[in-house]
């Protein structure tokens, strides 16, 4: 079956040169690297790189056999679209526009947006209105560059389900905005709301572009290894639904921690996730 499996950049210790990131990604069993632009200054500074440097990095990634085709943009957690502070809202749009340009230079097809109106503030009707207003501006700019924006389903009530994400996808009504769900987060939301993850994924049909695969358990949204006995992510049913909807791009989302044998963990994670994807395909009779 045709599919690609990306490694989340933060599974590798920070500070390593990209050449080493590409080598680890390929050698440990992943097809591509998902780059992160988070709220840290040093990662946000990547958005100010000259175009020539960005284009060269994209070419280096492709030549290494580990293209960068998705970008996780969580910098909006610090600079959200819906902030009460107009200076922060202005910064949020600057980040969005720069991220689109950065993605275009790298060869990224999909920017995963953090589904927060605000994070370090209290949300209200006004933050939601500003979020939608600035989201529309971001989508318009992304559309002009041929870059898809897709919401990650998060750990806060604002956008922790596909159904909630789709309310904004519908409001914007653009083929350049959709959902890039995190099935670990979705499982935690399903427990909270007594819902069903697969049924929630169905509510995004036609608008899901890729899928984050992550281990979670009730109340814990990150920092777990795949296959942890206490984890409850429903990999096979969720991947089956993704495949049914035409999704073929998956990313293993996990994090490096000091002292870990990270190459072993990355290698084991690739094997675990490929087994789940291939099981889902086999049980669904999908061969293409």
PyMOL commands that set and color helices and strands:
alter all, ss='L'
color gray80, all
select helices_A, chain A and resi 9-11+18-27+41-48+51-63+75-77+86-106+125-145+157-159+162-172+183-193+197-202+235-244+262-284
alter helices_A, ss='H'
color red, helices_A
select strands_A, chain A and resi 4-8+32-37+70-73+110-114+148-152+177-182+208-213+249-252
alter strands_A, ss='S'
color yellow, strands_A
deselect
rebuild
show_as cartoon
